[in-house]
């Protein structure tokens, strides 16, 4: 059965109407997602745990993305969706207190993947998870996630800036995380 999303306004507030996943992405209809960034401090820098998307994903296959992210189903709230995605994709069971809501932003793009146009028009709700995580003990959702890896935030910022094909993290989400952490990246060209 196909997923159903709440249609939202530009602030991510549901309008009372719903749409199927395929129609939302075929026609670029605004909907919500939940993004969770797993972070840790290493020395003077911060690291983020990123997931390598499955080669079968309809968008950005085999690229490193936000720690965990997914659509918010119709009638669900952002926090419960963030918890569900974090558990489904990485096996991390987070309580309400484990996740800090740090902001939201707007994504709107259209690109071709696997020979088909994909139009994403969404409002991601961004959460941070800062508890210790051993990436080797995570239970990854095989159809979604190939692997996970820790990256210095500076490396992610540089990779996104130069569009080197490694990362597909939304830069607006990365900026929200850095602002929350009070971190200014130290990168060269």
N, C-alpha and C positions, 0 to 999 in steps of 0.2 A: 504494500500500500504506500502510495506516494506521500511524502511529508507535506504538511500544511503549515503555512506561516501566517502570522498577523501582518497585514499591510500597515505600515507606519508612516507618520509624518517625518519631517527632516530631523526631529529630535529623538526619534525612536519610540514615540508614543503611538500605541495601536489606534487605528481609526475605527475599529469595529468590523472591518472587512478582512477576509482571509484570501490566500492565494496558494496554489500548489507550487512546490519547489521548481518544477520545470517551467511553469508560466512566469514565475518571478525572475528566473534567469534568462528566459527567452525574450521577455519584454522589458527587463530592467525595472521591475516593480520593487519599491523600497520595502525592506524587511529588516529584522534584527539578527545579530549574532552575538555570541559571548566569546571573548578572547581571554585566556589565562596565560600569564607570563610567569614561569618559574624562575626565580632569581636567587643569586647568592653573591656575597662579597668575597673577593679573593684579593688580599693585599689592599692596594689603593684603588682597585678597580672593581667592577661588577661583571658578573657573568650571567648569561641567560641560557636556559636549557631549551634548545630548539628541536623540533621534530622534522625529520626528512619525510616529506609527503610520499605516499605510494606512487609508483609509476603509473598506476591506473586511475589516479584522481582526475576529475574532469577539468580542473584548473591547476596550473603550476605543478605538474607532476615532477617528482624527484628533486624538489627544491626544499631548502630549509625554511620553516615557517614558525609562527608563534608556537609556544610550548604546547598549547591545546586550544582548539577553537571549533565552534560549530554553530549551526543555526539554532535559533530559539524557536521552538515549536509554538504553534498557536495556543494561547492561553497560559503558557509558561512564563516564568519570571527570569530575568537575566542571571541572578545568583544561582537558582536551581539548575539552570542550563549550564552555567560554568562548572558547577560541581559534577553534573552528569558527564560532560565532555571530558573533564580531567580524569574521571574514573574510567570511562569507556576507552579513551585513547592511551592513557599512561598507567592506569591502575592505581592512581592516587586518590584516596578517599579523604576529602577535605570537608571540615565542618564549616558552618557559616563564618565563624571567627577566623578560620585559616585563610580566607580570601578577603583581600582589601579591594573595594571598588575604587578605581583611580581616575575614571573618566570615560568619555565616549567620543567618537569622531564619525565622519561620513566617508564612505568609499563609493566611488562611481566610475566604473571602467567597462569597456567592452573589448574583448580579445578573442582570437580564434585559438581553440585547443582541440586536438584530435580531429581537425577538419570541420569543427562546428563553432559557431559564434556563441560566446558566453558573456552575458551582460550582468555584472554584479552591481547592485545599488543597495547598499546596506548601511546600517548604523551598528558598529561593533561597540559593545559594552566591555570595558577593559578591567580585568582583575589581576592582582599580584598575589602569588603564593611564595612565601619566604621561608618555609620550614625546610630542614635538611632533606635532600633527595639524593639517593644513590642510584644513578642512572642504570647501573648494571642489574639492579633488582626490580626494575619496573616491568610491568606486564603490558606490552604494547599491543594495540589493536592492529593485527597484521594487515587487514584490508585497507587501513587508513595510513599507518605509520611504518616506514621501513626501518628507521632507527632514530635514536635521540643522541644529541651531543651538546656539551657545554661550549659556549663561545664567549670570548670577551666582547662586551658591548661595543668597544672601539672597532673590532673586526667586523661586526655586523653593520655598524654605521658605514664603514668604508666600503664594504661589499655592496650595500644598497646604493650608496652614492655613485659608485662606478658601474652598477648594474652588471656585475660579473657573472650572473647566472647561478650563483650559489644560493642566494637568499631571495625569498619572496615575502618577507615580513612586511606588513604595512608600516611605512615610515612614520605615519601619524601615531600609530600605537607605540612604536619604539620611542618617539619623542615624549609621549605621555608617561611612559615608564621611567625615562631618564629624569623628567621633571619631578616625578614622585620620589625617586631615589636621591634627588639633589645632585645628580651626576652630569658633568660636562665631558663629552668624549674628547680624548686626546688622539687625534688622527692626523696623519700627513696626507699627501696626495697618494 
